[in-house]
């Protein structure tokens, strides 16, 4: 197809997105105002499913045996693009990672692409993926076949500045439970087994272990139950922890070492310890360089600039279940900048920034850059043929 035809398709896609702009902003703000935790995102799914239906897409909710997952479809072209929508919030601070923007931008990209899908040879999927913040919704959906048709998968993630990608670390999530024996802390402390001591010893051991961490390794967590009263030797103490590493192989080496710290705490205190896995493991990410280059060109055409990338700045570190998708399907997960006045993700101030005019602009421009990237992929024979040759790869 000629360059003029590509530009015409992009102009048509932009027009369709412009028609939905007000509705998408309203949708983003509504989800932001009703934060829901992992696998509890019923309000968000209801609003998103209704919006997709209004866009003329066929919507199925409750897919992959997950109540708050969905799939919407339009077009019938041979190249299948999956646009991932996230919409879960964080405990206590709401949408401090901007998932309201992610959801609305993926819907916006779908609206833009639906207008040209059959003309450019695309099938458009919007996959509603719950529980990114620790529940691994995409991992479960990947395992259950949601990405089986997809030739490419995309989303944008809000960030304090525009970056092409992050250094996405492999991560595991688990709870640590110590069991000891209650006793009066003053009258007969010697009759007790202090589960809090076990936790403290475990955390001190973990702090000492960090000297031997390999570059990129991380471990962090919180105590979720530290006992009931100061005058009771606590018999039940729990914490929630995460291990991260640059690769899945590195994580497989790190996690047992971290858990041995807690086992040592239990041994020293005379308590028992158990571990509860909270979600599937998130892998490291491998972005598709050709798709990422197309995204950059399209984002720059909208006025976006990747100053930090051009300066060779260190990649920001994060973890996401989109990484698991990237090992099965050619994937991009660029970061779209919003004005935050110095706040970073997972701060209350970042949550406040996710419904500003800057955030609303990022929603629109992120959606359009994704849509234009999908159009480029569909109309460039080299890119299209490479992606089609991977048919059936979107499963594990």
Buried (B, 14 or more C-beta within 10 A) or exposed (E): BEEEEBEBBBEBBBEBBBEBBEBBBBBBBBBBEBBBBBBBBBBBBEBBBEBBEEBEBEBEBEBBEBBBBBBBBBBEBEBBBBBBBBBBBBEEBBBBBBBBBBBBBBBBBBBBBBBBBEBBBBBBBBBBBBBBBBBBBBBBBBBBEBBBBBBBBBBBBBBBBBBBBBBBBBBBBBBBBBBBBBBEBEEEEEEBBBBBBBBBBBBEBBEEBEEEBEEBBBBEBEBEBBBEEEEBBBBBBBBBBBBBBBEBEBBBEBBEBBBBBBBBBBBBBBBBBEBEEBBBBBBBBEBBEBBBBBBBEBBEEBEBEBEBBEEEEEBBEBBBBBBBBBBBBBBBBBBBBBBBEEBEBEBEEBBBBBBBEBBBBBBBBBBBBBBBBBBBBBBBEEBBEBBEEBBEBBBE
